[in-house]
């Protein structure tokens, strides 16, 4: 029943009497349904003026560009993970999600980041962020796979700079905001069959209305920025950069980087159990997106995976 109320809600408050008439229920039932939607994670606002969705909510019936068939789009209140949701949709034997499909959720109960980490989201009615996954087109070239998170980072930095005046990239997949605090993260998950990429799903978590402790969020510097505007700009930029030539991606990433030229400490994984640390100056990225770090001894290390800390930001 709450699902019947949801598509009737807009940014303009509507009276309980009007909504009750549309649904064929009583006003008390409308109030009950509205609070049930809030429990499901949807940004429903209840006031003396009536019932509405928070301004800028990226619901498809409020954003015509998201309601067309050109980009299949699912908008959810709560899910375990948009990555899981989109993977299941792509595997649907009857109506599988096509390339370009997007799943966005207001709240995740088991969101994840790189290397099995938990993606921390906000569980409040006012602190709304953007957490979504995008199904990528088939990737016949396995070598290009490692460039896709960099391309996504370029798209994020481009949009954050254009709309909020902030955003720099930390290798391999973080967007930093004011004071070089984390603003967004990127997760690419791919299914491989031999040398063929059978499916690739890109996850984005961007702090808009607030962020976890120590993180940045866009409303700090651009309090009027709407999430629907931000999402449309991001999807357009992602379409452009995920299809861009490799040299263009690498050059754009270099220009937006806050890692290159800095002293860094990289935690790498040697084999399956032994961790190692590389400390030196981040000099460049290779053709495959690997970070090139020159140590004090003059050795050049090629890092393909790891966690980077800028030395000036290391915890005491």
Secondary structure, 3 states (H helix, E strand, C coil): CHHHHHCCCCCCCECHHHHHHHHCCCHHHHHHHHHHHHHCCCCEEEECCEEEECCCCCCCCCCHHHHCCCCCEEEEEEECCHHHHHHHHHCCCCCCCCCCCEEEEEEECCCECHHHCECCCCCCCCCCCEEEEEECCCECCHHHHHHHHHHHHHHHHHHHHHHHCCCEEECCCEEECHHHCEEEEEEEEEEEECCEEEEEEEEEEECCCCCCCCCCCHHHCCCCCCHHHHHHHHHHHHHHHHCCCHHHHHHHHHHHECCCCCEEEEEEEECCCEEEEEEEEEEEECCCCCEEEECCCCCEEEECCCEEEEHHHCCC
